[in-house]
Amino acid sequence: MIDNQECLACTGLVTTSAPVPLVGVSVEAWVRDIGARVTVTQKYRNQEDKPIEAVYIFPLDEGAAVCGFEALIDNVRVLGRVKEREEAFEEYDDALEAGHGAYLLDQEKPDVFTASIGNVPPGKEVTVRVSYVTELGCEGDSLQFVIPTTVAPRYAPRVDRKGVGRPPAEALNPPIAWNVPYGLSLLIHLDMSSAVRAIESPTHPISVDLDGMTGTVRLGGRESALDRDFVMLLQTVDSREPRVSVEVDEKGNRAAALTFRPKLDLDRVPSEIIFVIDRSGSMQGTSIAEARNALQLCLRSLSQGTRFNIVGFGSRFEMMFPATREYCDEALRQASSNVDGVDADLGGTEILAPLEAIFQNAPIRGFPRQLFVLTDGQVTNTEAVMKLIRRNSHTTRVFSFGIGAGPSRHLIRGMARAGNGCAELISPGERIEPKVVRQLAKALAPALSDVKLDWGTLDARQAPCLVPPVFAGGRVTVYGFLEGERKGVVTLGAIGPGGPVSYKVEVDPQAARPGNLVATLAARAMIRDLEEGTSPLHNRQGSAQGREKKDRVKGELVRLGVTFGLCSRETSFVAVEERGAPTEGEMQLRRVPIALTRDWGGLHGDLSSRPMAIGSVGSRVPRGVICGAPPASTAPLHGAPIWQHEVFDGDPLDVHSFMRRKTDEESSRESRIGSAGSTVVSASTEERAASGLFGAIRNLFRRTPASADGGQGAPSPASVPPPRDQGGQAPGSTSQESHPKPKATDVRKTMHWLLSAMCADGSWLLTERLAEIVGRRLGELEAALAGANGSRDDVRSAWATALALAWLEEEAPQLRDEWRLVGDKARKWLANCPATLASGEDWIEAARECLRNEISKLG
């Protein structure tokens, strides 16, 4: 029986005949307030009898300002210098030609870098250190610190597989292995300006030693696999007052960081909401299951007056409706059924085509258009996607979600930046629903727009050039290089729903503390503006040919990189170790394999252990039918058509054909499944998953014969309605004689059923099943309505809605972040309902009393 490494070798992805030169990775970080300084140490060892060149493609935070690079060999420390990219490579190449040691660091994307460790003599070790500073993210009331560890296999459209030199398909896809002989060790130092209230990691077990405002964080074990990004959430005792930090570096440069967190309590506005769901093969497993859960909850959270649509994409894209549809009970029923059948069965990740199709339609007047993009973010054409979104940002806001252990944070955050929206990253172990609901609340409420910073009497160069919109609960940080030492007041001005608003903060350059963290982050923000096309240079009116602008942008990128010692797309670090005796022998190229991202394509996941999704009311929808290519003999269910669009001129089933060795057997299988460019209507989900690199890995490393969704044709636990016992009870009930409240383990499942029964207008119907959930007989609940004022339907709906709200408050307070929008919608409906109780008592208070009395009696 061959082992995993041999299996990967069969796919042509990893060569197992030579030892892996990378033997360890360690990270040490110093976190202070909203910034962090990080050092990544990589240790290489040549275990061969010839000199080697080790090439390692690895991730860093997409906002990282890479400001240091050095190598240590035989106690000789060699410092890297920043040079124009091609000049740096020529120096590296010349050194290798001369038999010297040479070390190079290139940026492939803002979140993907390549370290080239050249001419390592036999038996020698080289230690390489990469240093960077980064800004911490904001997640609700927590600060988020991330250490990316994995580069997931990225889908490359045809244009990214060709070209002179290394095309993006190669530069962004290192060889992968199931296991690698190196791991991650981690040490984080905390030095905050306010007391730390809580620290947690949703991705890794950690050990915390905390003392007020300082502390250390380590991994719970000695070492961890580099197969999922490390995420730490940090809560401090902090206020929402504007904050300023001013530093002066050793050259006398002063830089300021200004942070604003406006408090916004805003009402909903009618919107056009389009959910864009990645259904490519890499979303198999928990990722697509989580996306289904989130979609079902979002559908219940929408309010009447909203227009919506759902678009799934892969090698082709499918729109649930030909145009956005008004939110109503019928539309909700059809959408719920369609979402129930969503699966990762559409091949490659062609994300541009569905976005182009959406933007071709003008937004509806009076309905601001909001896009919700849920993806694992594993593509190579990030810049093209961001450029398209930025070009349409005047009509459409984009809220993006990165799902899984290793999404491209540059794509996820870049889409949100380009679309004036917000981004969320959902790591394994984190629930997606609260984050999506939080973003939906932002999308449905107007943000502060036309945000500008007035530096007053201060002379400052600002970065970023354009201040993004500010949403409820959001944070905005702006940097500035200061000239002179005059004190001044900076004003953040914006347009809110009630008119102009402003926030002020005093900046005193003379109070600057020594350091270069702020200046480095400010320079990185300027580089990002240049790389993403939002700098002042891009707003200049010049030749229509664009040649001068391109040259100016490159020149400014090189100037900033060299001045501040930063890596960028136009600058690289190079270090040369001159040897008295040049190393002899033919140098061997060794590409370092990386660990396959955890649960990529569902390879590690087991959906049977995932929480149950909100099921649709009615019959079970077969997986892979709705929102997927239906079998030839199966018609769309519930009369809900799917509008399909072909977008890919290659093999729509081939996830990574550029990395695959086709065999005659594979070609034969593909010809049976479907020809290139055609809509596949007869292939099963299993057959689709089996093609291309995704299928090759999936078949080689599948741990059990069953498919990721529990076996071919088996219903997924994420889609099955809540179980009922032989007596017909809903979860949490036994019989009408005893009425015990739901067990804690059943609360989420019961909540999901309860939300699935909600009508589009925010009300519930008084039914036997609702009575079972609240632990009363239906007859008892109906008897309580004696003498109530209003129509029979209004009275029964008001009572049912109040009972549902009371149950959520009493039984699921810990899940409030998930049902908050649903609860707000229900309360609004109830406030407008003309029905009243005979006693004049408030509906919800009466429902609470009903539940509490029952609970008291049972206790």
Summary of the structure (lengths in Angstrom):
residues: 859
radius of gyration: 28.6
end to end distance: 59.1
largest distance: 101.3
contacts: 3008
relative contact order: 0.13
helix: 30%
strand: 27%
